[in-house]
Amino acid sequence: MAESLDEKLRRIWQEVRQAFYYPTLPDPEFKDPMPAPAAMEPRRFHIWVSKLFMGLLEKSGLISTDDALKGLLLHETDHYITCPYDFYGYLCLYSAAKDATGKKSVAQVG
């Protein structure tokens, strides 16, 4: 029996988690409608992937579903790895960096 899209998402998510040394992120889910192929909800760091987009991509034959899912999940997880804090945390880091350097341009994080 062919692997369902939900099963692929779970399997590939484990590969992505391993690549980033198991970040503490919730399991991604499919959600539609979406304004983008994938996105991360900034408060809970929840990754959403558009099932509609995945279906269109699969029909196009441009890239395998596995590669597309992996690329989207790697991209969204990288956002978390690069900036693993909420807006309040970002403001605290920015404020501390600005105070330490005395320059707004140098203090920008993320």
C-alpha positions as CSV (number, residue, x, y, z in Angstrom):
1,M,0.0,0.0,0.0
2,A,1.3,3.5,-0.9
3,E,2.4,5.8,1.9
4,S,-0.2,8.5,2.6
5,L,0.9,12.2,2.6
6,D,0.3,12.3,6.4
7,E,2.6,9.3,6.9
8,K,5.2,10.9,4.7
9,L,5.0,14.1,6.8
10,R,5.6,12.1,10.0
11,R,8.5,10.1,8.5
12,I,10.2,13.1,7.0
13,W,9.7,15.2,10.1
14,Q,11.8,12.6,12.0
15,E,14.6,13.0,9.4
16,V,14.5,16.8,9.7
17,R,14.5,16.7,13.5
18,Q,17.5,14.4,13.4
19,A,19.3,16.8,11.1
20,F,18.8,19.6,13.6
21,Y,19.6,17.5,16.7
22,Y,16.0,17.1,17.8
23,P,14.7,20.6,18.4
24,T,11.8,20.9,20.8
25,L,9.1,21.7,18.2
26,P,5.6,20.3,17.9
27,D,4.9,17.9,15.1
28,P,4.0,19.8,11.8
29,E,0.5,19.5,10.4
30,F,-1.2,20.1,7.1
31,K,-3.5,23.2,7.0
32,D,-5.4,24.9,4.2
33,P,-6.0,27.5,3.1
34,M,-2.5,28.9,3.5
35,P,-1.0,32.1,2.1
36,A,2.3,30.2,1.5
37,P,3.4,26.6,0.9
38,A,4.5,26.4,4.5
39,A,4.8,28.7,7.6
40,M,5.7,28.7,11.2
41,E,3.2,30.0,13.8
42,P,5.4,32.4,15.9
43,R,3.9,31.9,19.3
44,R,4.0,28.1,19.6
45,F,6.5,27.5,16.8
46,H,4.0,25.2,15.0
47,I,4.8,24.4,11.4
48,W,1.9,24.3,9.0
49,V,2.3,22.8,5.5
50,S,-0.3,23.4,2.7
51,K,-1.7,20.0,1.5
52,L,-3.2,21.8,-1.5
53,F,0.3,23.1,-2.5
54,M,1.8,19.6,-2.0
55,G,-0.9,18.1,-4.3
56,L,-0.3,20.7,-7.0
57,L,3.5,20.1,-6.8
58,E,3.0,16.3,-7.0
59,K,0.9,16.7,-10.1
60,S,3.5,19.0,-11.7
61,G,6.1,16.3,-11.5
62,L,8.8,19.0,-10.9
63,I,10.0,17.5,-7.6
64,S,9.2,14.4,-5.5
65,T,6.8,14.8,-2.6
66,D,9.5,13.6,-0.3
67,D,12.0,16.2,-1.4
68,A,9.4,19.0,-1.4
69,L,8.3,18.1,2.2
70,K,11.8,17.8,3.4
71,G,12.8,21.1,1.9
72,L,9.8,22.9,3.4
73,L,10.4,21.4,6.8
74,L,14.1,22.1,6.8
75,H,13.4,25.7,5.8
76,E,10.8,26.3,8.5
77,T,12.9,24.5,11.2
78,D,15.9,26.7,10.2
79,H,13.8,29.7,11.1
80,Y,13.4,28.3,14.6
81,I,17.1,27.4,14.9
82,T,18.2,30.8,13.7
83,C,15.8,32.7,15.9
84,P,14.5,30.4,18.7
85,Y,12.6,32.9,20.7
86,D,9.4,34.8,20.7
87,F,9.0,38.5,20.0
88,Y,9.5,39.4,23.7
89,G,12.7,37.4,23.8
90,Y,13.9,39.1,20.6
91,L,13.2,42.5,22.1
92,C,15.2,41.6,25.2
93,L,18.2,40.4,23.1
94,Y,18.0,43.5,20.9
95,S,17.9,45.8,23.8
96,A,20.9,44.1,25.5
97,A,22.9,44.1,22.2
98,K,22.1,47.8,21.6
99,D,23.2,48.7,25.1
100,A,26.4,46.7,24.8
101,T,27.4,48.0,21.3
102,G,25.8,51.4,21.4
103,K,24.7,50.9,17.8
104,K,21.3,50.0,16.5
105,S,22.6,48.5,13.2
106,V,25.0,46.1,15.0
107,A,22.4,45.1,17.6
108,Q,20.0,43.5,15.1
109,V,19.6,39.8,15.8
110,G,18.2,37.1,13.6
